[in-house]
Amino acid sequence: MNQIAALPPPSLLELFRSFFRLGLTAFGGPSMVAYIRKMSVDQKGWLDQETFNNGVALCQMIPGATAMQTAAFVGLQTKGAPGAAASFIGFGLPAFLLMLGISAVYTVTNRLPFVVSTFSGLQAVIIAIIAYAALTFGRSSLKKWRDFVIAGGAAILFGFRVNPIWVILISGAAGWVLFRSKLSANETKSQKVWSTTKPLIVILSLAALGFLVLFLFKRDWFNLAALFFRIDLFAFGGGFASVPLMYHEVVDVRHWIDSATFLNGIALGQITPGPIVITATFIGYLLKGFWGAILATIAIFLPSFILVIGIAPYFNRLCTSARFSHIIKGVLCSFVGLLLTVTIQFALKVQWDISHILLAVGAMVALLLKVDILWVVVAGILLSVLLIR
């Protein structure tokens, strides 16, 4: 059994404070996992390397934003469920506060000419970013012809406006069928895990009570919360996996906002720290103001948190389940097709001219050269102000 480093465990306040400071500079999504490792393993000695690696593997296997879940896992290993909550909230709070403030400013400035020009150019940059995400997913997920079959099938189904959740379920079933002879069970050593049964029951009970109250008295608020909760439950592969799900439900099905506004939200999500799913805060604010932003944020992150503390005790069993591995492989392949399709759909909404083309191509080249996404977006803002009229 792995042993946590022989140092006194941190207090809940120390966990919150440490992850809050880290969250202030949490640009780059999954790349923040390396900084979490540096802090929790190298600097503070809260976990050993092997335990941390097992936690990252767990967070990559389940839906949700990987960096946020890794923060929760560190807290779980050091102080149980309360520690997971302190780390998770501390890491995500800076992104929420910044997005909340930016959303408030956006609602009163989005019609100003220079703001319109800026976001018009940023839409081209965001299309390049999502296309790059599809490329990254493809490089890591598509190795054999079976992978391409699932990704292509997902793209076709989504292109015909099949609900992406159905696409994911179908792809998971296809993975179970196609990969059965190709994947074998992994072996994972056991690790120390706190008992999470009682905290999990409390969290699930409170969540169920909250949904029931909203359903009975605020049906529109219930619909908002239930939607983002469901999106996070199916966002395998990290934050970008939520983009096609969110776009389909918010823009295509419910028409709560248009595609241009959605792209603006994605752009704002890239200039704030934290995962791209923080776009839910922006959408919640536009629809229901301050409390809508809080509700949407809780709903989009709560499943990730529940899954980490609920599944961690059974991680070894999951790792040795070939069937689970087959299904997850199929789901991850499907997101390549979903992201590719949503990139095309976004691109069709942009009024392309030479300035927009240059911005998109420049952003893609920068990303291929490994320039940090934050600087790509900042450069996109500056160039949009100069080039777009």
C-alpha positions in Angstrom: 0.0 0.0 0.0 1.3 3.5 -0.8 2.0 5.8 2.0 1.4 9.5 2.0 4.6 11.4 2.6 5.6 11.5 6.2 4.7 15.1 6.8 1.7 16.3 8.9 -1.4 16.7 6.8 -2.4 20.2 5.9 -5.3 21.9 7.5 -8.5 22.6 5.6 -7.6 26.3 5.5 -4.1 25.6 4.2 -5.6 23.4 1.4 -8.0 26.1 0.5 -5.4 28.9 0.6 -2.8 26.9 -1.4 -5.2 25.9 -4.1 -6.8 29.4 -4.3 -3.3 30.8 -5.0 -2.7 28.2 -7.6 -6.1 28.8 -9.1 -5.3 32.5 -9.7 -2.8 31.4 -12.3 -4.6 28.3 -13.6 -4.4 29.1 -17.2 -4.0 26.2 -19.7 -6.6 23.7 -18.5 -5.2 20.2 -18.1 -1.6 21.6 -18.2 -2.3 22.8 -14.6 -2.0 19.2 -13.4 1.8 19.6 -13.6 1.7 22.6 -11.3 -0.6 20.8 -8.9 1.9 17.9 -8.8 4.8 20.3 -8.2 3.0 21.9 -5.2 1.5 18.8 -3.6 4.3 16.3 -4.2 7.6 18.2 -4.7 7.0 21.4 -2.5 4.6 20.3 0.2 5.0 16.6 0.3 1.3 15.9 0.8 1.4 12.9 -1.6 4.0 10.7 -3.0 4.5 10.5 -6.8 2.8 7.2 -7.3 -0.4 8.1 -5.4 -0.5 11.4 -7.3 -0.2 9.6 -10.7 -2.9 7.2 -9.7 -5.1 10.1 -8.9 -4.4 11.8 -12.3 -5.3 8.5 -14.0 -8.6 8.4 -12.1 -9.4 12.0 -13.1 -8.7 11.3 -16.8 -11.0 8.2 -16.8 -14.1 10.0 -15.5 -16.0 13.0 -16.9 -15.2 16.5 -15.9 -12.4 19.1 -15.8 -9.2 17.1 -15.1 -7.3 19.8 -13.2 -10.3 20.6 -11.0 -10.7 16.9 -10.2 -7.0 16.5 -9.5 -7.2 19.3 -6.9 -10.1 17.5 -5.3 -8.2 14.2 -5.3 -5.2 15.8 -3.5 -7.6 17.2 -0.8 -9.3 13.8 -0.6 -6.0 12.0 0.0 -4.9 14.4 2.7 -8.1 15.4 4.6 -10.9 13.2 3.3 -14.1 14.6 1.8 -13.8 18.0 3.6 -10.3 18.3 2.2 -11.5 17.5 -1.3 -14.1 20.3 -1.0 -11.6 22.8 0.3 -9.2 22.1 -2.5 -11.8 21.9 -5.2 -13.5 25.2 -4.2 -10.3 27.0 -3.6 -8.9 26.0 -7.0 -12.1 27.0 -8.9 -13.1 30.1 -7.0 -10.7 32.6 -8.7 -12.1 31.6 -12.2 -15.7 31.9 -11.0 -15.1 35.4 -9.4 -13.3 36.7 -12.5 -15.9 35.3 -14.9 -18.7 36.7 -12.8 -17.1 40.2 -13.0 -16.3 40.0 -16.7 -19.9 38.8 -17.4 -21.3 41.8 -15.6 -19.1 44.1 -17.6 -20.0 42.3 -20.9 -23.7 42.8 -20.4 -23.3 46.6 -20.4 -20.5 46.9 -23.0 -21.2 44.2 -25.6 -22.8 46.6 -28.0 -20.0 49.2 -28.0 -18.3 49.2 -31.5 -14.8 48.3 -30.3 -16.2 45.5 -28.1 -18.1 44.2 -31.1 -15.0 44.3 -33.2 -12.9 42.6 -30.6 -15.3 39.7 -30.1 -15.7 39.4 -33.9 -12.0 38.7 -34.2 -11.9 36.6 -31.2 -14.5 34.2 -32.7 -12.0 33.3 -35.4 -9.3 32.7 -32.7 -11.7 30.5 -30.7 -12.5 28.4 -33.8 -8.8 27.8 -34.2 -8.5 26.8 -30.5 -11.4 24.4 -30.8 -10.0 22.9 -34.0 -6.7 22.5 -32.2 -8.4 20.7 -29.4 -10.0 18.4 -31.9 -6.5 17.8 -33.4 -5.1 17.1 -29.9 -7.9 14.7 -29.1 -7.3 13.0 -32.4 -3.6 12.5 -31.9 -4.1 10.9 -28.5 -7.2 8.9 -29.3 -7.2 7.9 -32.9 -4.6 5.2 -33.6 -6.4 2.3 -35.4 -9.1 2.1 -38.0 -11.7 1.3 -35.3 -10.9 4.7 -33.6 -11.5 6.5 -36.9 -14.8 4.6 -37.5 -16.2 5.7 -34.1 -15.0 9.3 -34.5 -16.4 9.5 -38.1 -19.7 8.0 -37.0 -19.9 10.5 -34.1 -19.3 13.4 -36.5 -22.0 12.2 -38.9 -24.6 11.7 -36.1 -23.9 15.0 -34.6 -23.9 16.7 -38.0 -27.5 15.3 -38.4 -28.3 16.9 -35.1 -28.5 13.8 -33.0 -28.3 14.7 -29.4 -24.6 14.5 -28.4 -25.4 12.5 -25.3 -26.9 9.8 -27.5 -23.8 10.0 -29.7 -21.6 9.4 -26.6 -23.7 6.5 -25.4 -23.7 4.9 -28.9 -19.9 5.4 -29.2 -19.3 3.8 -25.8 -21.3 0.8 -26.9 -19.3 0.7 -30.1 -16.1 0.8 -28.2 -17.2 -2.1 -26.0 -17.9 -4.1 -29.2 -14.9 -3.0 -31.3 -12.1 -2.9 -28.8 -12.8 -6.1 -26.8 -9.9 -8.0 -28.3 -7.6 -5.0 -28.4 -7.5 -3.8 -24.8 -6.4 -5.7 -21.7 -7.0 -5.0 -18.1 -4.5 -2.8 -16.3 -2.9 -3.6 -13.0 -2.9 -0.9 -10.4 -1.4 -1.0 -6.9 -3.7 -0.3 -4.0 -3.6 3.1 -2.4 -4.8 4.8 0.8 -8.3 6.2 0.3 -10.5 7.8 2.9 -13.9 6.5 3.6 -16.3 8.8 1.6 -19.6 6.9 2.1 -21.2 9.3 4.7 -20.1 12.6 3.0 -21.2 11.2 -0.3 -24.6 10.4 1.0 -24.9 13.9 2.5 -23.8 15.6 -0.7 -26.2 13.5 -2.8 -29.1 14.1 -0.4 -28.5 17.9 -0.4 -28.2 17.9 -4.2 -31.4 15.9 -4.6 -33.2 18.2 -2.1 -32.0 21.3 -4.0 -33.2 19.9 -7.3 -36.5 19.0 -5.8 -37.1 22.5 -4.4 -36.2 24.1 -7.8 -38.4 21.6 -9.6 -41.4 22.4 -7.4 -41.0 26.2 -7.1 -38.6 27.4 -9.9 -39.0 25.2 -12.9 -36.9 27.4 -15.2 -34.1 27.4 -12.6 -34.4 23.7 -12.3 -34.0 23.3 -16.1 -30.9 25.5 -16.0 -29.3 23.5 -13.2 -30.3 20.1 -14.6 -28.9 20.9 -18.0 -25.4 21.9 -16.8 -25.4 19.0 -14.3 -26.1 16.6 -17.2 -23.5 18.2 -19.4 -20.7 17.6 -16.9 -21.8 14.0 -16.4 -21.0 13.3 -20.0 -17.9 15.5 -20.5 -15.3 12.7 -20.7 -11.9 13.8 -21.7 -11.7 17.2 -19.9 -13.2 20.6 -20.2 -13.2 20.9 -24.0 -15.4 17.8 -24.2 -18.2 19.9 -22.7 -18.2 22.4 -25.6 -20.2 20.4 -28.2 -22.6 19.3 -25.5 -23.1 22.9 -24.2 -23.4 24.3 -27.7 -26.0 21.8 -28.7 -28.2 22.2 -25.7 -27.9 26.0 -25.1 -27.8 27.2 -28.7 -29.4 24.6 -31.0 -32.1 23.1 -28.7 -33.1 25.8 -26.2 -32.0 28.9 -28.1 -31.1 30.6 -24.9 -28.3 32.5 -26.6 -27.1 32.7 -30.2 -23.9 31.1 -31.5 -22.0 34.4 -31.6 -22.7 35.0 -27.9 -21.7 31.4 -27.1 -18.4 31.9 -28.8 -17.9 35.1 -26.9 -18.4 33.1 -23.7 -15.8 30.6 -24.8 -13.4 33.4 -25.5 -14.0 34.8 -22.0 -13.5 31.4 -20.6 -10.0 31.4 -22.2 -8.9 34.7 -20.7 -9.9 33.6 -17.2 -8.0 31.0 -15.2 -9.6 27.6 -14.7 -11.3 25.1 -17.1 -13.3 26.1 -20.1 -16.5 24.9 -18.5 -16.4 28.2 -16.5 -18.4 29.4 -19.6 -21.4 28.1 -17.7 -21.0 31.0 -15.3 -21.2 33.4 -18.2 -24.3 31.7 -19.6 -26.0 31.6 -16.2 -25.3 35.3 -15.7 -26.8 36.2 -19.0 -29.9 34.2 -18.4 -30.6 34.7 -14.7 -28.1 37.3 -13.4 -26.0 36.8 -10.3 -27.9 33.9 -8.8 -28.1 32.3 -12.2 -24.3 32.4 -12.5 -23.9 30.8 -9.1 -26.5 28.1 -9.9 -24.9 27.3 -13.3 -21.4 27.1 -11.8 -22.4 24.7 -9.0 -24.3 22.5 -11.5 -21.4 22.3 -13.9 -18.9 21.4 -11.3 -20.9 19.3 -8.8 -20.8 16.0 -10.8 -17.0 16.2 -11.2 -16.7 16.5 -7.4 -19.1 13.8 -6.6 -17.5 11.4 -9.1 -14.0 11.9 -7.6 -15.0 11.2 -4.0 -17.4 8.5 -5.0 -15.2 6.5 -7.4 -11.8 6.9 -5.7 -12.4 4.0 -3.3 -13.2 1.7 -6.3 -10.4 3.0 -8.6 -8.4 -0.2 -8.6 -11.5 -2.2 -9.6 -12.2 0.2 -12.5 -8.6 0.0 -13.7 -8.8 -3.8 -13.9 -12.1 -3.7 -15.8 -11.5 -4.3 -19.5 -15.1 -3.5 -20.2 -14.9 -0.1 -18.6 -11.7 0.6 -20.6 -13.4 -0.4 -23.9 -16.3 1.9 -23.2 -14.2 4.9 -22.2 -12.0 4.4 -25.3 -15.1 4.6 -27.5 -16.3 7.7 -25.8 -13.0 9.5 -26.1 -12.9 8.7 -29.9 -16.4 10.2 -30.2 -15.2 13.5 -28.9 -12.8 14.0 -31.8 -15.8 13.8 -34.1 -18.0 16.0 -31.9 -15.3 18.7 -31.7 -14.6 18.6 -35.4 -18.3 19.0 -36.2 -18.8 21.9 -33.8 -15.7 23.6 -35.3 -17.3 23.4 -38.7 -20.6 24.7 -37.3 -18.9 27.6 -35.6 -16.9 28.4 -38.7 -20.1 28.7 -40.8 -21.4 31.4 -38.4 -18.4 33.7 -38.9 -18.3 36.4 -41.6 -15.0 35.5 -43.0 -12.7 38.1 -44.6 -9.0 38.5 -44.8 -8.7 39.8 -41.3 -10.6 36.9 -39.8 -8.7 34.4 -41.9 -5.3 35.8 -40.8 -6.4 35.7 -37.1 -7.6 32.1 -37.3 -4.5 30.9 -39.2 -2.2 32.9 -36.9 -3.8 31.4 -33.8 -3.6 27.8 -35.2 0.1 28.3 -36.1 0.8 29.7 -32.6 -0.9 26.7 -30.9 1.0 24.2 -33.1 4.2 26.0 -31.9 3.0 25.3 -28.3 2.4 29.0 -27.5 0.2 29.2 -24.3 -3.5 29.6 -25.0 -3.7 32.6 -22.8 -1.2 34.5 -24.9 -2.9 33.4 -28.1 -6.1 34.9 -26.9 -4.5 38.1 -25.6 -2.8 38.6 -29.0 -6.1 37.9 -30.6 -7.7 40.6 -28.6 -5.0 43.2 -29.5 -5.0 42.2 -33.2 -8.9 42.3 -33.4 -8.9 45.8 -32.1 -6.4 46.8 -34.8 -7.7 44.8 -37.7 -11.5 44.5 -37.4 -13.7 47.5 -38.1 
